[in-house]
Amino acid sequence: MKKLLFPLTFLILMACNETPTPKPIGYYRIDLPEKKYSVKDSLPFPFQFELPQYAKVNLERTKQDSRFLNIDFPRYGARIHMSYIKVDTNLPTLLDDARTLVYKHLEKAQDISEVSIYKEDKRVFGVFYTLDGNTASGSQFYMTDSSNHFVRGALYFNVVPNFDSIAPVQTFIEQDMEHLIESLTWR
């Protein structure tokens, strides 16, 4: 027994020299590609815009309902759900619906900021929303020419919302959404 007690005591004393410290939670490094844009003008919609080379137009939803369009970012598990509606006398309802869809996330959002879109030379008006916190959609927008066209978009990730882990990619794709808005023209 004494032979076993001495090595065991020695190990216990040696193991207690350092104070244990918990390791912080880490996330994988995300390599973000260079932004190179090209015009997407062959869409079955009365508008065109520029997208980065790493994004893909997905028309599967369009086949089911001609009002819908998806833009996929396959490398990041992200998708912009877009819809197009012809404006008639329904503009107040469309604006109200767009705002309601954003503010449905108020329960989870820590903050919702709105930036007005005003491009009179292109007749593009709207709002870009940024939602901070663990919301299902962190960025949304709508654009209209106030008389004929209305486009709405919302960015979603194919993961459970964790703002801290998706924030770099969300910010990266928000820049692409802003470029989409900046480059959009009606046909």
N, C-alpha and C positions, 0 to 999 in steps of 0.2 A: 504494500500500500504506500510506504514511504517513497518507493521508487517512482510511483505514478504521481504522487502529490508534488514533488519538486518540479518536474517538467511542466505540469499543469499550472502551478503558481508562476513559474517563469513566463509562460505564454500569456497569462492574464496580465501580468505587470508590463510586459512588452506591448501588448495590444492597447493599453490605456494611456500611452504617451501622447497621442494626438487627440485634440478635441474634434469630434465628427462635425462636419458641416454639410448641410444638404446641397445638392447640386441644383442649379436653376433649370427650369424646363427650357429646352431649346427647340428651335424649328429648323427645318432644312433650309439651306441657302437656295434662293431662287435666282437663276440666271435669266435676266430679261433681255430679249433680243433688241436689235436696232430697229427703229421705226422707219419703214418704207411703205408709202401709201400708193394705192392705185385706184382709179375711178371704177366704180361699179355702176355701169349705165345700162346693162342688158337685163335689168330686173323687170318683172311684170307690174311695175308700179309707176305712177307719174312723177317720180323723183329719181335723182341719182346722188351719190355721195362717194367719198373716198374711204377705203378701209386699209388697215395694215396687212402686210403679206402673210402674217401668221393667223389671220382671221378668215373664216370661211362662211359664205352665204349658204344658208340651209333653207331650201324651199319645200321641205317635207310638210310643214304646216300649211304652206300656201296651197298645196295640192288638196288639202282637206277644206280649207277656208281661204278664199282669195284675199282676205284682209290681213292675213298674218304672215310674218317673215321672221326668221331667226338668224342671228349672226353668232357663230360658234367660235370659241377660242379653245380648241381641243387640248392644247398643252396645259391649260390651266383649269379645265373643267368648268368653264364659264360660258354663259350664253346671254345675249341681249335679245329679249323677246320684244319684237316690234309689231305694231299694228298700224294700218292705214285705213282711214275712214273719210269718205267724201263728205265735205261740209255742205249742208243745205241750210235749213233753219235750226240745225242741231248744235251749233257751236257752243252756246252756254252749257248745254248738257255735257258735251265732250270735255269742256274745261273743268266742270264740276266733277265729272267722273275721274279725270286724271288726277286731280287734287285729292279726291277721296281715296284712290288707290295708293297714293303716297302716304297719306296720314293714317291708313290702316296699320302701318308699322309703328305708330306712335308709342304703343305699349312697350316695345322692345328698344326703340331708338332713344339714344341719349340726347341727340340733337338732330334737327332737320334744318338744313340751310337751303335757301332758294336763290338762284342767280337768274336774272332775266336774260332772255335771248332776244336781241333786237337787231335785225339785219334788214333795214328798210330797202337797201339796194337789191336784195335777193327776195324780198317779201317773205322773210322767215322770222317769225315771232314765237316766243314760248318761254318755258322755264326749265332750268336744269336743277334737279334736287339731289342733294347729298345727304345720306342718312348715316349718322354715326351710331355705332353700337352693334349688337348681335341681331341685326334685322335680316330677314330673308333676302331683301334687295337693298343694296347699299347706294345705288345710283339710279335715278329715273329722270326722264325728260319728256316733254311734248313740244311739238313745233306745228305751226299752222301758218297759212297765208291769210287767214281771217275770212276767206271767201269761198275757197274750193277744197283745200287740202288740210288734213289733220294727221300727224304721225306721232305715235307715242312709243317710248322704249323703256325697258327696265332690265337692269343687269342682275343676273342670278348666278350663283355658284352651285355646283353639284356636290355640296358638302353641308354638314350641319354648320350653321353660322357661328363663327368664332372670329370676331373682328380683329383681334390681335394677330392671328395667323394669316388671314387673307388680306390684311391692309395693304401690304406692298403691291400685290397683284391687282387689288381693286383700284388703287391709285394709278397704277400703270394703265389699266383698261379705261379708267375714267378719262385719261388723256386722249385715248382713241375715240371715246364717245364725244368728247369736245371737238375733236377733229372732224368726226362725222357730222356734227351739227354745223360746224364752220363751213364745211365743204358741200353741204346739202343744197341742191337747186331743184326747183320744180320744172317739170317738162310740160 
